[in-house]
Structure formats: structure tokens, C-alpha cells
Amino acid sequence: MFKFSLSCAALLLALSLPASAEAPSKDDTDLAEQFLGCGYYFALLPSLSDNKTQGEQQVRVKELENFSRLAALALVGRNNARLASAVARNRFSEELRQADTQGDAALVQMLQSWSDRCTALMEQQSAGVAPRIEAYVAADEAAHAKAP
């Protein structure tokens, strides 16, 4: 697994970046949607955990959520990430809704599927995306340093 800690300030800073002028590739768009889907999964996890799952685990889940969202921003830029986010949110919400209507077993299976999917995504893609996130945040910091 990777070690990459992100602060909320870095996430907010990256969200304020100017939109990229060039269109992202289909691969980057697909990957951004996958990361955003995982971001929605990670955002849901704290509401599903019991009160004993506090502290370090919740911090780790929040870091994974932030990493997922920053990965999408770094892959496709702010404006394209908005569209990818809407697509990912709709897919995740629909999958969750369908599983919920089918009962607890289907819901558990759906969540396990997302857990497996997101674990694989983080293991396979996080190291490759991390430098793009760093470059994205660095570009934003440079842009803000030049701003009056």
C-alpha cells in the first residue's frame, strides 16, 4: 500500500486550480471516474462503521477519500473532474440503491465488491498517480504565489 498523507488544505487548494486547457485522454477520464467512485465509497464507510472504528482507521479512510478526489483532479482537471464526479456519483448511488432494494446480502456483496475494486485500484494506480497529484498541487501553489 502507499503512504501519502493529504491535508484538507491541499485538497481545497487543488480544487481552486484553473481548468486545464487540453482535453484529458479517455484512459485518464476512465481512471478519474474509478478514483471518484472509490471516493464515494470511502466517504460512505464512516457511516457504516461502529463507534469502535475511530481514530486512525477513520483518518486513513479520509486520506483515501482525499487521495481519490485529488487523483481525479490531477488526471482530468477541475472542470472535467466535475463531470466525472457526477458520472461516478450517479453510478455509485444507483448501484447502492439497487443493492439496498435487494436486501442485506446484496448490500454486503456490493460493498465487498467496492472494497475489492478500490483496494486493487489503490494498489495498482496510486504510485503512478501520486506524482501527477504532486505536480497538480505544485502548479496550483505556483499560480497562487503569482496571484496578487
QUIQUI-V445120 format. One record per residue. SS is DSSP state (2 for helix, 1 for strand, 0 for the rest). OMEGA is omega in degrees with one decimal (NA if undefined). D_FIRST is the distance of its C-alpha to the first C-alpha in Angstrom with 2 decimals. Layout:
{{SS,OMEGA,D_FIRST} {SS,OMEGA,D_FIRST}}
This chain:
{{0,-175.6,0.00} {0,174.8,3.76} {0,-176.7,6.85} {0,-178.4,9.58} {0,-179.9,12.45} {0,176.0,15.28} {0,176.5,18.71} {2,179.2,21.09} {2,178.6,23.40} {2,178.7,21.14} {2,178.8,20.82} {2,177.9,24.58} {2,-179.3,25.25} {2,179.2,23.41} {2,-177.8,25.26} {0,179.7,28.49} {0,174.3,28.01} {0,-179.3,30.84} {0,177.9,30.42} {0,-177.1,29.68} {0,-177.1,32.85} {0,-179.5,31.52} {0,179.0,30.37} {0,177.5,26.77} {0,177.5,26.32} {2,178.9,26.07} {2,178.5,22.61} {2,179.2,21.42} {2,178.3,23.27} {2,179.7,21.79} {2,177.3,18.21} {2,178.0,19.18} {2,176.9,20.67} {2,179.2,17.57} {2,-179.9,15.52} {2,174.9,18.57} {2,176.7,18.90} {2,175.9,15.46} {2,177.3,16.66} {2,175.9,19.68} {2,-179.7,17.85} {2,178.4,15.80} {2,-179.6,19.18} {2,-173.4,20.84} {2,-178.2,18.67} {2,179.9,20.35} {2,-179.6,23.72} {2,-175.9,22.88} {0,177.7,21.69} {0,-176.5,24.28} {0,179.9,25.28} {0,-179.7,23.49} {0,-177.3,20.07} {0,171.6,20.50} {0,-172.6,19.26} {2,-178.6,15.68} {2,179.3,14.48} {2,176.1,16.59} {2,-179.8,15.49} {2,178.5,11.80} {2,178.0,13.16} {2,176.6,15.37} {2,178.0,12.78} {2,176.7,11.08} {2,179.3,14.72} {2,178.4,15.65} {2,-179.3,12.90} {2,-178.7,14.06} {2,176.8,17.60} {2,177.5,17.32} {2,179.1,15.70} {2,178.4,18.79} {2,-178.9,21.09} {2,-178.3,19.90} {2,-171.4,20.23} {2,-178.2,23.65} {2,-173.0,25.20} {2,-176.8,26.52} {2,178.3,29.36} {2,177.6,27.58} {2,176.5,24.64} {2,178.6,27.35} {2,179.3,28.49} {2,178.5,25.06} {2,178.8,24.38} {2,178.6,27.67} {2,-178.7,26.95} {2,179.3,23.52} {2,180.0,25.07} {2,178.3,28.02} {2,-179.1,26.08} {2,-178.7,23.87} {2,179.3,26.99} {2,177.6,29.08} {2,177.9,26.66} {2,179.8,26.43} {2,-179.9,30.22} {2,179.2,30.95} {2,-179.4,28.79} {2,179.9,30.43} {2,-178.8,33.87} {2,176.2,33.17} {0,-174.4,32.42} {2,-178.1,29.82} {2,179.0,28.71} {2,179.1,28.07} {2,177.7,26.20} {2,179.0,23.90} {2,179.2,23.42} {2,179.8,22.72} {2,177.0,20.10} {2,177.4,18.41} {2,177.8,18.60} {2,177.8,16.93} {2,179.7,14.14} {2,-178.9,13.62} {2,-176.8,14.16} {2,175.6,11.81} {2,179.5,8.86} {2,179.4,9.92} {2,-179.5,10.59} {2,-179.5,7.36} {2,-173.9,5.80} {2,-170.3,9.21} {2,-173.0,10.45} {2,-179.3,8.57} {2,179.0,9.07} {2,-178.0,12.58} {2,-176.8,13.42} {2,178.1,12.48} {2,177.9,15.65} {2,176.3,17.71} {2,179.9,16.88} {2,178.4,17.87} {2,179.6,20.97} {2,179.7,21.82} {2,178.7,21.78} {2,177.9,23.67} {2,178.6,26.23} {2,178.9,26.74} {2,178.5,27.29} {2,178.0,29.74} {2,179.2,31.53} {2,178.4,31.93} {2,179.6,33.18} {2,-178.3,35.85} {0,-178.2,36.90} {0,NA,40.01}}
